């Protein structure tokens, strides 16, 4: 039986996107199945003193995250991964605007009904996103963001990596991350980022 790895993401975050592409590789080389879960940078940063332009950018994340929540509610959890992939390819390597036409094209590519795009503006999905977000944050504390991974009773932020490892390199990183995450009392490895996200 495959190990389930819950992965909390906001579609806007390029670092979460890279980690998600690593997890897609991990699924190919280890007996792991990812369960994709929504979270929100807008919720995370709602009470923080941050630049107005950044707050405006992350506020735009509500639309695609509502669409992800609606897709799961209406069509089941298995559609969230393909939808996130279609959105992320457009948002990150594609650098397309996070607008209605871009999101509708992603929905169609993921094999979902085009009218799911209406969920962008449907605030009734906010509670679903918020509940999932709070579940993820409760696992790791408030000092982190997206992505969050939960596997075999261990939960952690990250890893933050660029570019996303491929093939067996992805598997080896997974093995190492599990080793440290499941070590009692282990909390942190970190160094200053000196590279921008690379989507190659």
C-alpha positions in Angstrom: 0.0 0.0 0.0 1.3 3.4 -0.9 2.3 5.9 1.7 0.0 9.0 1.7 1.8 12.4 1.7 -0.5 15.3 2.3 0.8 18.4 0.6 -0.6 21.9 1.4 -0.1 24.4 -1.4 -1.1 27.9 -2.6 -1.1 28.1 -6.4 0.7 31.5 -6.3 3.9 30.3 -4.5 6.8 29.5 -6.9 8.7 27.6 -4.2 5.7 25.4 -3.4 5.3 24.8 -7.1 8.9 23.6 -7.3 8.4 21.3 -4.3 5.3 20.0 -5.8 7.1 19.0 -9.0 9.7 17.2 -6.8 6.8 15.3 -5.2 5.4 14.4 -8.6 8.8 12.8 -9.2 8.8 11.1 -5.8 5.6 9.4 -6.7 7.4 7.8 -9.7 10.3 6.4 -7.7 8.9 5.7 -4.3 5.7 4.1 -3.1 4.1 7.4 -2.3 0.8 9.0 -3.3 0.3 12.7 -2.8 -2.9 14.1 -1.5 -3.1 17.8 -2.6 -4.6 20.2 0.0 -5.3 23.9 -0.3 -3.9 26.6 1.9 -3.7 30.4 1.5 -0.9 32.9 1.6 -3.6 35.6 2.0 -4.8 33.9 5.2 -1.3 33.3 6.4 -0.3 37.0 6.0 -3.6 38.7 6.8 -2.4 40.1 10.1 1.2 40.9 9.1 2.8 44.2 8.3 3.8 43.6 4.7 4.2 45.8 1.6 0.8 46.7 0.0 1.9 45.4 -3.4 2.7 42.0 -1.9 -0.6 41.8 -0.1 -2.5 42.7 -3.3 -0.6 39.9 -5.2 -1.4 37.2 -2.6 -5.0 38.4 -2.3 -5.3 37.3 -6.0 -4.6 33.8 -4.8 -8.2 33.5 -3.5 -9.6 32.9 -7.0 -7.6 29.8 -7.9 -7.7 28.4 -4.4 -11.5 28.6 -4.5 -11.5 26.8 -7.8 -9.3 24.0 -6.3 -11.7 23.7 -3.3 -14.7 23.6 -5.6 -13.1 21.0 -7.9 -12.5 18.8 -4.9 -16.0 19.2 -3.5 -17.7 18.6 -6.8 -15.4 16.1 -8.5 -13.4 14.4 -5.8 -9.9 14.8 -4.4 -8.2 13.0 -7.3 -8.8 16.0 -9.6 -6.9 18.5 -7.4 -3.4 17.4 -8.5 -4.1 17.6 -12.3 -5.8 21.0 -11.7 -2.9 22.3 -9.6 -0.5 21.1 -12.3 -2.4 22.9 -15.1 -2.6 26.1 -13.0 1.0 26.0 -11.9 2.4 25.5 -15.4 0.6 28.6 -16.5 1.4 30.7 -13.4 5.1 29.8 -13.0 7.1 28.7 -16.1 4.3 30.2 -18.3 4.2 33.5 -16.4 0.6 34.0 -17.4 -1.8 36.3 -15.5 -3.8 34.8 -12.7 -7.0 35.9 -14.4 -10.2 34.2 -15.5 -9.1 33.1 -19.0 -5.9 31.6 -17.7 -7.7 29.7 -14.9 -10.5 28.6 -17.2 -7.9 27.1 -19.7 -6.3 25.2 -16.8 -9.6 23.9 -15.7 -10.4 22.6 -19.2 -6.9 21.0 -19.5 -7.5 19.2 -16.3 -10.6 17.7 -17.8 -13.1 19.6 -15.6 -16.1 21.6 -16.7 -15.2 25.2 -17.8 -18.0 26.7 -15.7 -16.0 25.7 -12.6 -14.2 29.0 -13.2 -17.2 30.7 -11.6 -15.9 29.5 -8.2 -13.2 32.1 -8.5 -15.7 34.7 -7.2 -17.7 32.4 -4.9 -16.8 33.2 -1.3 -18.8 30.2 -0.1 -15.6 28.2 -0.8 -13.5 30.4 1.5 -14.4 28.3 4.6 -13.2 25.1 2.9 -9.8 26.8 2.0 -9.6 28.3 5.5 -10.3 25.0 7.3 -7.7 23.1 5.2 -5.2 26.0 5.7 -5.7 25.9 9.5 -5.3 22.1 9.6 -2.0 22.3 7.8 -0.7 25.2 10.0 -1.7 23.5 13.2 0.7 20.7 12.3 3.8 22.9 11.9 3.2 26.2 13.8 2.9 29.8 12.5 6.5 30.4 11.6 6.3 28.8 8.2 4.3 29.0 5.0 3.7 26.8 1.9 4.3 24.0 1.2 3.5 21.8 4.2 3.9 18.1 4.0 2.5 15.5 6.4 3.6 11.9 6.1 3.6 8.9 8.5 2.9 11.2 11.5 5.6 13.7 10.7 4.8 17.2 9.4 7.1 19.9 8.1 7.5 23.0 5.9 9.4 22.5 2.7 11.8 21.4 1.5 12.6 24.6 -0.5 14.6 23.5 -3.5 15.4 24.7 -7.0 15.3 23.3 -9.5 13.1 20.3 -8.6 15.2 17.1 -8.4 14.3 14.5 -11.0 14.3 10.7 -11.0 16.3 8.9 -8.3 17.7 12.3 -7.1 14.1 13.1 -6.1 13.9 9.8 -4.3 17.1 10.3 -2.4 16.0 13.7 -1.2 12.7 12.2 -0.1 14.5 9.5 1.9 16.7 12.2 3.6 13.7 14.5 4.3 11.9 11.6 5.9 14.9 10.7 8.0 15.3 14.1 9.5 11.5 14.8 9.8 11.0 11.6 11.7 13.9 12.2 14.1 12.5 13.2 17.6 13.6 16.7 18.5 14.8 17.6 15.0 13.5 21.1 13.9 15.6 22.9 11.3 18.2 22.9 8.6 18.5 26.2 6.7 20.8 28.3 4.6 20.4 31.6 2.8 18.8 31.3 -0.6 21.1 32.5 -3.4 19.1 31.5 -6.4 15.8 32.4 -7.9 13.2 29.7 -8.6 14.2 27.7 -11.7 11.5 26.0 -13.6 13.8 24.2 -16.1 
